[in-house]
Amino acid sequence: MNDELAQAKWFTSSFSQGGQECVEVAFVEQGHVAVRDSKDRTGPAFVFTPAEWDAFTGGVRRGVFDRA
């Protein structure tokens, strides 16, 4: 997977204002989604299954992670 991550097409959210607090996302093999810190592009990446990513993005849409 490391070789694939090195070749992946990484992108940031269209909502990103170009600040320093961003993550980058890449769609990789078998529908998995990789996420890394945009400030540390050579650092580790988290890789999520399609179901895990769907659960996360669904939670974001529902406000599950909103700060009180």
PDB file of N, CA, C and O in Angstrom:
ATOM      1  N   MET A   1       0.826  -1.194   0.000  1.00  0.00           N
ATOM      2  CA  MET A   1       0.000   0.000   0.000  1.00  0.00           C
ATOM      3  C   MET A   1       0.871   1.258   0.000  1.00  0.00           C
ATOM      4  O   MET A   1       0.453   2.283  -0.540  1.00  0.00           O
ATOM      5  N   ASN A   2       2.081   1.210   0.595  1.00  0.00           N
ATOM      6  CA  ASN A   2       2.929   2.402   0.644  1.00  0.00           C
ATOM      7  C   ASN A   2       3.271   2.932  -0.735  1.00  0.00           C
ATOM      8  O   ASN A   2       3.272   4.144  -0.947  1.00  0.00           O
ATOM      9  N   ASP A   3       3.566   2.032  -1.692  1.00  0.00           N
ATOM     10  CA  ASP A   3       3.857   2.475  -3.055  1.00  0.00           C
ATOM     11  C   ASP A   3       2.642   3.148  -3.665  1.00  0.00           C
ATOM     12  O   ASP A   3       2.762   4.164  -4.350  1.00  0.00           O
ATOM     13  N   GLU A   4       1.468   2.577  -3.415  1.00  0.00           N
ATOM     14  CA  GLU A   4       0.251   3.165  -3.950  1.00  0.00           C
ATOM     15  C   GLU A   4      -0.004   4.541  -3.338  1.00  0.00           C
ATOM     16  O   GLU A   4      -0.431   5.457  -4.041  1.00  0.00           O
ATOM     17  N   LEU A   5       0.250   4.697  -2.050  1.00  0.00           N
ATOM     18  CA  LEU A   5       0.051   5.991  -1.404  1.00  0.00           C
ATOM     19  C   LEU A   5       1.009   7.038  -1.965  1.00  0.00           C
ATOM     20  O   LEU A   5       0.647   8.206  -2.105  1.00  0.00           O
ATOM     21  N   ALA A   6       2.230   6.617  -2.285  1.00  0.00           N
ATOM     22  CA  ALA A   6       3.201   7.550  -2.856  1.00  0.00           C
ATOM     23  C   ALA A   6       2.758   8.031  -4.233  1.00  0.00           C
ATOM     24  O   ALA A   6       3.075   9.154  -4.623  1.00  0.00           O
ATOM     25  N   GLN A   7       2.031   7.201  -4.970  1.00  0.00           N
ATOM     26  CA  GLN A   7       1.573   7.543  -6.315  1.00  0.00           C
ATOM     27  C   GLN A   7       0.157   8.112  -6.343  1.00  0.00           C
ATOM     28  O   GLN A   7      -0.324   8.520  -7.400  1.00  0.00           O
ATOM     29  N   ALA A   8      -0.505   8.143  -5.208  1.00  0.00           N
ATOM     30  CA  ALA A   8      -1.909   8.550  -5.150  1.00  0.00           C
ATOM     31  C   ALA A   8      -2.077  10.022  -5.507  1.00  0.00           C
ATOM     32  O   ALA A   8      -1.162  10.829  -5.338  1.00  0.00           O
ATOM     33  N   LYS A   9      -3.259  10.350  -6.000  1.00  0.00           N
ATOM     34  CA  LYS A   9      -3.605  11.746  -6.278  1.00  0.00           C
ATOM     35  C   LYS A   9      -4.306  12.302  -5.034  1.00  0.00           C
ATOM     36  O   LYS A   9      -5.474  12.002  -4.785  1.00  0.00           O
ATOM     37  N   TRP A  10      -3.597  13.094  -4.277  1.00  0.00           N
ATOM     38  CA  TRP A  10      -4.083  13.660  -3.030  1.00  0.00           C
ATOM     39  C   TRP A  10      -4.790  14.978  -3.288  1.00  0.00           C
ATOM     40  O   TRP A  10      -4.394  15.729  -4.179  1.00  0.00           O
ATOM     41  N   PHE A  11      -5.824  15.267  -2.525  1.00  0.00           N
ATOM     42  CA  PHE A  11      -6.528  16.539  -2.660  1.00  0.00           C
ATOM     43  C   PHE A  11      -7.033  17.000  -1.311  1.00  0.00           C
ATOM     44  O   PHE A  11      -7.194  16.205  -0.385  1.00  0.00           O
ATOM     45  N   THR A  12      -7.281  18.296  -1.211  1.00  0.00           N
ATOM     46  CA  THR A  12      -7.871  18.879  -0.009  1.00  0.00           C
ATOM     47  C   THR A  12      -9.307  19.269  -0.325  1.00  0.00           C
ATOM     48  O   THR A  12      -9.695  19.362  -1.490  1.00  0.00           O
ATOM     49  N   SER A  13     -10.070  19.491   0.691  1.00  0.00           N
ATOM     50  CA  SER A  13     -11.465  19.875   0.537  1.00  0.00           C
ATOM     51  C   SER A  13     -11.588  21.203  -0.193  1.00  0.00           C
ATOM     52  O   SER A  13     -10.736  22.081  -0.055  1.00  0.00           O
ATOM     53  N   SER A  14     -12.640  21.338  -0.959  1.00  0.00           N
ATOM     54  CA  SER A  14     -12.911  22.618  -1.607  1.00  0.00           C
ATOM     55  C   SER A  14     -13.265  23.681  -0.569  1.00  0.00           C
ATOM     56  O   SER A  14     -13.253  24.871  -0.884  1.00  0.00           O
ATOM     57  N   PHE A  15     -13.576  23.278   0.649  1.00  0.00           N
ATOM     58  CA  PHE A  15     -13.878  24.212   1.723  1.00  0.00           C
ATOM     59  C   PHE A  15     -12.609  24.715   2.413  1.00  0.00           C
ATOM     60  O   PHE A  15     -12.664  25.639   3.225  1.00  0.00           O
ATOM     61  N   SER A  16     -11.476  24.109   2.088  1.00  0.00           N
ATOM     62  CA  SER A  16     -10.216  24.525   2.687  1.00  0.00           C
ATOM     63  C   SER A  16      -9.874  25.936   2.226  1.00  0.00           C
ATOM     64  O   SER A  16      -9.981  26.262   1.044  1.00  0.00           O
ATOM     65  N   GLN A  17      -9.471  26.749   3.161  1.00  0.00           N
ATOM     66  CA  GLN A  17      -9.119  28.136   2.862  1.00  0.00           C
ATOM     67  C   GLN A  17      -7.616  28.299   2.621  1.00  0.00           C
ATOM     68  O   GLN A  17      -7.104  29.418   2.619  1.00  0.00           O
ATOM     69  N   GLY A  18      -6.920  27.194   2.419  1.00  0.00           N
ATOM     70  CA  GLY A  18      -5.478  27.274   2.221  1.00  0.00           C
ATOM     71  C   GLY A  18      -4.712  27.466   3.509  1.00  0.00           C
ATOM     72  O   GLY A  18      -3.538  27.835   3.491  1.00  0.00           O
ATOM     73  N   GLY A  19      -5.372  27.218   4.627  1.00  0.00           N
ATOM     74  CA  GLY A  19      -4.725  27.371   5.926  1.00  0.00           C
ATOM     75  C   GLY A  19      -3.819  26.201   6.247  1.00  0.00           C
ATOM     76  O   GLY A  19      -3.607  25.310   5.425  1.00  0.00           O
ATOM     77  N   GLN A  20      -3.300  26.222   7.436  1.00  0.00           N
ATOM     78  CA  GLN A  20      -2.347  25.196   7.862  1.00  0.00           C
ATOM     79  C   GLN A  20      -3.008  24.034   8.588  1.00  0.00           C
ATOM     80  O   GLN A  20      -2.309  23.122   9.032  1.00  0.00           O
ATOM     81  N   GLU A  21      -4.305  24.034   8.722  1.00  0.00           N
ATOM     82  CA  GLU A  21      -5.004  23.008   9.497  1.00  0.00           C
ATOM     83  C   GLU A  21      -5.807  22.093   8.578  1.00  0.00           C
ATOM     84  O   GLU A  21      -7.005  21.903   8.785  1.00  0.00           O
ATOM     85  N   CYS A  22      -5.161  21.531   7.573  1.00  0.00           N
ATOM     86  CA  CYS A  22      -5.874  20.737   6.571  1.00  0.00           C
ATOM     87  C   CYS A  22      -5.423  19.282   6.575  1.00  0.00           C
ATOM     88  O   CYS A  22      -4.327  18.945   7.022  1.00  0.00           O
ATOM     89  N   VAL A  23      -6.284  18.459   6.075  1.00  0.00           N
ATOM     90  CA  VAL A  23      -5.912  17.086   5.763  1.00  0.00           C
ATOM     91  C   VAL A  23      -6.061  16.898   4.260  1.00  0.00           C
ATOM     92  O   VAL A  23      -6.787  17.640   3.597  1.00  0.00           O
ATOM     93  N   GLU A  24      -5.373  15.909   3.737  1.00  0.00           N
ATOM     94  CA  GLU A  24      -5.487  15.547   2.333  1.00  0.00           C
ATOM     95  C   GLU A  24      -6.083  14.153   2.249  1.00  0.00           C
ATOM     96  O   GLU A  24      -5.862  13.319   3.127  1.00  0.00           O
ATOM     97  N   VAL A  25      -6.828  13.909   1.202  1.00  0.00           N
ATOM     98  CA  VAL A  25      -7.523  12.648   1.008  1.00  0.00           C
ATOM     99  C   VAL A  25      -7.138  12.092  -0.354  1.00  0.00           C
ATOM    100  O   VAL A  25      -6.922  12.846  -1.302  1.00  0.00           O
ATOM    101  N   ALA A  26      -7.053  10.763  -0.447  1.00  0.00           N
ATOM    102  CA  ALA A  26      -6.817  10.097  -1.726  1.00  0.00           C
ATOM    103  C   ALA A  26      -7.673   8.830  -1.771  1.00  0.00           C
ATOM    104  O   ALA A  26      -7.795   8.112  -0.780  1.00  0.00           O
ATOM    105  N   PHE A  27      -8.251   8.577  -2.923  1.00  0.00           N
ATOM    106  CA  PHE A  27      -8.994   7.335  -3.136  1.00  0.00           C
ATOM    107  C   PHE A  27      -8.019   6.318  -3.713  1.00  0.00           C
ATOM    108  O   PHE A  27      -7.399   6.555  -4.749  1.00  0.00           O
ATOM    109  N   VAL A  28      -7.890   5.184  -3.032  1.00  0.00           N
ATOM    110  CA  VAL A  28      -6.899   4.176  -3.417  1.00  0.00           C
ATOM    111  C   VAL A  28      -7.584   2.846  -3.708  1.00  0.00           C
ATOM    112  O   VAL A  28      -8.806   2.791  -3.844  1.00  0.00           O
ATOM    113  N   GLU A  29      -6.810   1.790  -3.803  1.00  0.00           N
ATOM    114  CA  GLU A  29      -7.311   0.477  -4.239  1.00  0.00           C
ATOM    115  C   GLU A  29      -8.513  -0.021  -3.449  1.00  0.00           C
ATOM    116  O   GLU A  29      -8.651   0.244  -2.255  1.00  0.00           O
ATOM    117  N   GLN A  30      -9.358  -0.733  -4.133  1.00  0.00           N
ATOM    118  CA  GLN A  30     -10.537  -1.385  -3.557  1.00  0.00           C
ATOM    119  C   GLN A  30     -11.473  -0.403  -2.849  1.00  0.00           C
ATOM    120  O   GLN A  30     -12.161  -0.776  -1.899  1.00  0.00           O
ATOM    121  N   GLY A  31     -11.499   0.844  -3.307  1.00  0.00           N
ATOM    122  CA  GLY A  31     -12.399   1.824  -2.733  1.00  0.00           C
ATOM    123  C   GLY A  31     -11.965   2.401  -1.405  1.00  0.00           C
ATOM    124  O   GLY A  31     -12.697   3.186  -0.804  1.00  0.00           O
ATOM    125  N   HIS A  32     -10.782   2.026  -0.932  1.00  0.00           N
ATOM    126  CA  HIS A  32     -10.290   2.557   0.335  1.00  0.00           C
ATOM    127  C   HIS A  32      -9.990   4.051   0.201  1.00  0.00           C
ATOM    128  O   HIS A  32      -9.762   4.560  -0.897  1.00  0.00           O
ATOM    129  N   VAL A  33      -9.997   4.736   1.342  1.00  0.00           N
ATOM    130  CA  VAL A  33      -9.735   6.172   1.376  1.00  0.00           C
ATOM    131  C   VAL A  33      -8.571   6.416   2.343  1.00  0.00           C
ATOM    132  O   VAL A  33      -8.602   5.995   3.499  1.00  0.00           O
ATOM    133  N   ALA A  34      -7.555   7.103   1.840  1.00  0.00           N
ATOM    134  CA  ALA A  34      -6.396   7.437   2.659  1.00  0.00           C
ATOM    135  C   ALA A  34      -6.491   8.900   3.077  1.00  0.00           C
ATOM    136  O   ALA A  34      -6.958   9.744   2.312  1.00  0.00           O
ATOM    137  N   VAL A  35      -6.044   9.194   4.298  1.00  0.00           N
ATOM    138  CA  VAL A  35      -6.076  10.552   4.845  1.00  0.00           C
ATOM    139  C   VAL A  35      -4.719  10.828   5.487  1.00  0.00           C
ATOM    140  O   VAL A  35      -4.180  10.004   6.225  1.00  0.00           O
ATOM    141  N   ARG A  36      -4.179  12.018   5.185  1.00  0.00           N
ATOM    142  CA  ARG A  36      -2.898  12.404   5.789  1.00  0.00           C
ATOM    143  C   ARG A  36      -2.916  13.886   6.140  1.00  0.00           C
ATOM    144  O   ARG A  36      -3.753  14.647   5.653  1.00  0.00           O
ATOM    145  N   ASP A  37      -1.986  14.275   6.986  1.00  0.00           N
ATOM    146  CA  ASP A  37      -1.815  15.659   7.409  1.00  0.00           C
ATOM    147  C   ASP A  37      -1.114  16.428   6.289  1.00  0.00           C
ATOM    148  O   ASP A  37      -0.040  16.024   5.845  1.00  0.00           O
ATOM    149  N   SER A  38      -1.703  17.523   5.831  1.00  0.00           N
ATOM    150  CA  SER A  38      -1.112  18.283   4.731  1.00  0.00           C
ATOM    151  C   SER A  38       0.205  18.943   5.126  1.00  0.00           C
ATOM    152  O   SER A  38       0.990  19.310   4.251  1.00  0.00           O
ATOM    153  N   LYS A  39       0.464  19.102   6.418  1.00  0.00           N
ATOM    154  CA  LYS A  39       1.722  19.679   6.870  1.00  0.00           C
ATOM    155  C   LYS A  39       2.852  18.645   6.925  1.00  0.00           C
ATOM    156  O   LYS A  39       4.022  19.010   7.044  1.00  0.00           O
ATOM    157  N   ASP A  40       2.505  17.366   6.838  1.00  0.00           N
ATOM    158  CA  ASP A  40       3.496  16.289   6.946  1.00  0.00           C
ATOM    159  C   ASP A  40       3.218  15.252   5.852  1.00  0.00           C
ATOM    160  O   ASP A  40       2.833  14.120   6.143  1.00  0.00           O
ATOM    161  N   ARG A  41       3.413  15.641   4.628  1.00  0.00           N
ATOM    162  CA  ARG A  41       3.062  14.785   3.492  1.00  0.00           C
ATOM    163  C   ARG A  41       3.885  13.497   3.411  1.00  0.00           C
ATOM    164  O   ARG A  41       3.464  12.540   2.760  1.00  0.00           O
ATOM    165  N   THR A  42       5.024  13.462   4.047  1.00  0.00           N
ATOM    166  CA  THR A  42       5.818  12.235   4.055  1.00  0.00           C
ATOM    167  C   THR A  42       5.546  11.390   5.289  1.00  0.00           C
ATOM    168  O   THR A  42       6.102  10.302   5.439  1.00  0.00           O
ATOM    169  N   GLY A  43       4.693  11.889   6.170  1.00  0.00           N
ATOM    170  CA  GLY A  43       4.349  11.169   7.397  1.00  0.00           C
ATOM    171  C   GLY A  43       3.323  10.082   7.129  1.00  0.00           C
ATOM    172  O   GLY A  43       3.030   9.763   5.977  1.00  0.00           O
ATOM    173  N   PRO A  44       2.785   9.520   8.186  1.00  0.00           N
ATOM    174  CA  PRO A  44       1.845   8.403   8.044  1.00  0.00           C
ATOM    175  C   PRO A  44       0.504   8.854   7.473  1.00  0.00           C
ATOM    176  O   PRO A  44       0.121  10.021   7.557  1.00  0.00           O
ATOM    177  N   ALA A  45      -0.187   7.888   6.893  1.00  0.00           N
ATOM    178  CA  ALA A  45      -1.550   8.108   6.397  1.00  0.00           C
ATOM    179  C   ALA A  45      -2.446   7.050   7.028  1.00  0.00           C
ATOM    180  O   ALA A  45      -2.036   5.908   7.231  1.00  0.00           O
ATOM    181  N   PHE A  46      -3.659   7.446   7.328  1.00  0.00           N
ATOM    182  CA  PHE A  46      -4.666   6.508   7.798  1.00  0.00           C
ATOM    183  C   PHE A  46      -5.426   6.026   6.575  1.00  0.00           C
ATOM    184  O   PHE A  46      -5.754   6.820   5.694  1.00  0.00           O
ATOM    185  N   VAL A  47      -5.710   4.730   6.513  1.00  0.00           N
ATOM    186  CA  VAL A  47      -6.451   4.172   5.380  1.00  0.00           C
ATOM    187  C   VAL A  47      -7.733   3.549   5.919  1.00  0.00           C
ATOM    188  O   VAL A  47      -7.701   2.708   6.818  1.00  0.00           O
ATOM    189  N   PHE A  48      -8.860   3.975   5.354  1.00  0.00           N
ATOM    190  CA  PHE A  48     -10.178   3.541   5.802  1.00  0.00           C
ATOM    191  C   PHE A  48     -10.864   2.711   4.728  1.00  0.00           C
ATOM    192  O   PHE A  48     -10.694   2.955   3.534  1.00  0.00           O
ATOM    193  N   THR A  49     -11.636   1.734   5.165  1.00  0.00           N
ATOM    194  CA  THR A  49     -12.457   0.967   4.226  1.00  0.00           C
ATOM    195  C   THR A  49     -13.585   1.862   3.725  1.00  0.00           C
ATOM    196  O   THR A  49     -13.864   2.895   4.334  1.00  0.00           O
ATOM    197  N   PRO A  50     -14.235   1.486   2.630  1.00  0.00           N
ATOM    198  CA  PRO A  50     -15.368   2.289   2.162  1.00  0.00           C
ATOM    199  C   PRO A  50     -16.454   2.454   3.231  1.00  0.00           C
ATOM    200  O   PRO A  50     -17.017   3.539   3.370  1.00  0.00           O
ATOM    201  N   ALA A  51     -16.750   1.403   3.980  1.00  0.00           N
ATOM    202  CA  ALA A  51     -17.785   1.477   5.014  1.00  0.00           C
ATOM    203  C   ALA A  51     -17.372   2.426   6.141  1.00  0.00           C
ATOM    204  O   ALA A  51     -18.193   3.200   6.635  1.00  0.00           O
ATOM    205  N   GLU A  52     -16.113   2.367   6.543  1.00  0.00           N
ATOM    206  CA  GLU A  52     -15.630   3.269   7.592  1.00  0.00           C
ATOM    207  C   GLU A  52     -15.707   4.725   7.128  1.00  0.00           C
ATOM    208  O   GLU A  52     -16.128   5.598   7.887  1.00  0.00           O
ATOM    209  N   TRP A  53     -15.306   4.981   5.896  1.00  0.00           N
ATOM    210  CA  TRP A  53     -15.347   6.344   5.360  1.00  0.00           C
ATOM    211  C   TRP A  53     -16.781   6.853   5.258  1.00  0.00           C
ATOM    212  O   TRP A  53     -17.060   8.005   5.592  1.00  0.00           O
ATOM    213  N   ASP A  54     -17.681   6.004   4.801  1.00  0.00           N
ATOM    214  CA  ASP A  54     -19.094   6.388   4.705  1.00  0.00           C
ATOM    215  C   ASP A  54     -19.666   6.704   6.083  1.00  0.00           C
ATOM    216  O   ASP A  54     -20.429   7.658   6.235  1.00  0.00           O
ATOM    217  N   ALA A  55     -19.299   5.910   7.083  1.00  0.00           N
ATOM    218  CA  ALA A  55     -19.782   6.168   8.446  1.00  0.00           C
ATOM    219  C   ALA A  55     -19.241   7.503   8.958  1.00  0.00           C
ATOM    220  O   ALA A  55     -19.972   8.272   9.583  1.00  0.00           O
ATOM    221  N   PHE A  56     -17.983   7.776   8.697  1.00  0.00           N
ATOM    222  CA  PHE A  56     -17.382   9.033   9.132  1.00  0.00           C
ATOM    223  C   PHE A  56     -18.033  10.227   8.437  1.00  0.00           C
ATOM    224  O   PHE A  56     -18.473  11.161   9.107  1.00  0.00           O
ATOM    225  N   THR A  57     -18.101  10.210   7.116  1.00  0.00           N
ATOM    226  CA  THR A  57     -18.667  11.353   6.398  1.00  0.00           C
ATOM    227  C   THR A  57     -20.151  11.532   6.719  1.00  0.00           C
ATOM    228  O   THR A  57     -20.642  12.661   6.758  1.00  0.00           O
ATOM    229  N   GLY A  58     -20.868  10.435   6.949  1.00  0.00           N
ATOM    230  CA  GLY A  58     -22.263  10.536   7.376  1.00  0.00           C
ATOM    231  C   GLY A  58     -22.380  11.211   8.732  1.00  0.00           C
ATOM    232  O   GLY A  58     -23.273  12.031   8.946  1.00  0.00           O
ATOM    233  N   GLY A  59     -21.478  10.870   9.649  1.00  0.00           N
ATOM    234  CA  GLY A  59     -21.460  11.502  10.962  1.00  0.00           C
ATOM    235  C   GLY A  59     -21.155  12.986  10.873  1.00  0.00           C
ATOM    236  O   GLY A  59     -21.731  13.789  11.606  1.00  0.00           O
ATOM    237  N   VAL A  60     -20.257  13.348   9.983  1.00  0.00           N
ATOM    238  CA  VAL A  60     -19.949  14.766   9.780  1.00  0.00           C
ATOM    239  C   VAL A  60     -21.192  15.504   9.308  1.00  0.00           C
ATOM    240  O   VAL A  60     -21.512  16.577   9.820  1.00  0.00           O
ATOM    241  N   ARG A  61     -21.889  14.938   8.341  1.00  0.00           N
ATOM    242  CA  ARG A  61     -23.100  15.584   7.810  1.00  0.00           C
ATOM    243  C   ARG A  61     -24.187  15.738   8.879  1.00  0.00           C
ATOM    244  O   ARG A  61     -24.926  16.722   8.882  1.00  0.00           O
ATOM    245  N   ARG A  62     -24.276  14.769   9.776  1.00  0.00           N
ATOM    246  CA  ARG A  62     -25.300  14.805  10.829  1.00  0.00           C
ATOM    247  C   ARG A  62     -24.891  15.660  12.026  1.00  0.00           C
ATOM    248  O   ARG A  62     -25.689  15.859  12.941  1.00  0.00           O
ATOM    249  N   GLY A  63     -23.675  16.161  12.030  1.00  0.00           N
ATOM    250  CA  GLY A  63     -23.212  17.008  13.123  1.00  0.00           C
ATOM    251  C   GLY A  63     -22.700  16.237  14.323  1.00  0.00           C
ATOM    252  O   GLY A  63     -22.559  16.810  15.403  1.00  0.00           O
ATOM    253  N   VAL A  64     -22.418  14.952  14.164  1.00  0.00           N
ATOM    254  CA  VAL A  64     -21.961  14.126  15.278  1.00  0.00           C
ATOM    255  C   VAL A  64     -20.669  14.676  15.900  1.00  0.00           C
ATOM    256  O   VAL A  64     -20.448  14.538  17.103  1.00  0.00           O
ATOM    257  N   PHE A  65     -19.826  15.294  15.083  1.00  0.00           N
ATOM    258  CA  PHE A  65     -18.521  15.755  15.570  1.00  0.00           C
ATOM    259  C   PHE A  65     -18.489  17.250  15.854  1.00  0.00           C
ATOM    260  O   PHE A  65     -17.420  17.804  16.115  1.00  0.00           O
ATOM    261  N   ASP A  66     -19.632  17.908  15.808  1.00  0.00           N
ATOM    262  CA  ASP A  66     -19.675  19.347  16.082  1.00  0.00           C
ATOM    263  C   ASP A  66     -19.277  19.609  17.531  1.00  0.00           C
ATOM    264  O   ASP A  66     -19.649  18.867  18.440  1.00  0.00           O
ATOM    265  N   ARG A  67     -18.529  20.655  17.719  1.00  0.00           N
ATOM    266  CA  ARG A  67     -18.140  21.053  19.067  1.00  0.00           C
ATOM    267  C   ARG A  67     -19.286  21.823  19.695  1.00  0.00           C
ATOM    268  O   ARG A  67     -19.920  22.658  19.048  1.00  0.00           O
ATOM    269  N   ALA A  68     -19.540  21.539  20.942  1.00  0.00           N
ATOM    270  CA  ALA A  68     -20.648  22.203  21.650  1.00  0.00           C
ATOM    271  C   ALA A  68     -20.346  23.624  21.984  1.00  0.00           C
ATOM    272  O   ALA A  68     -21.179  24.309  22.577  1.00  0.00           O
TER     273      ALA A  68
END
